């Protein structure tokens, strides 16, 4: 009887050691950082008295299919201030975004089909699943690091232009 108990204990210990090793390898693969891939360039312009004054230029990733739009900047731990993600939708409509699985604070800029800023959701909190709606119909949405829109003094009515690479 004692022999069976010792054998069972040893077997359990060996199995737990091997299962822990397998789990840690799997977890290591899940921690891989998602890196930025430049897919275009975007310029922001201040429109004052019908004169377009350049504000800044960004390297952008483009989200233009269902998977990319749903995933966005999720799981990333950082983004440079000269980078952003441009979401492109096939039509103009009211939009709402949320920060599910998004680990960095963002400013979310809603842009209409004429490339004009409709509204800005400033300093969206990481991992917050509250809906962040546009103030009007938008065809594009630009996500940048939080507080940049304040630094740039970006406001409703300003404009963008972009090129895909």
Secondary structure, 3 states (H helix, E strand, C coil): CHHHHHHHHHHHHHHHHHHHHHHHHHHHHHCCCCCCCCCEEEEEEEEECCEEEEEEEEEEEEECCHHHHHHCCCCCCCCCCCEEEEEEEEEEEEEEECCCCCCCCEEEEEECCCCEEEEEEEEECCCCCCCEEEEEEEEEEEEEECCHHHHHCCCCCCEEEEEEC
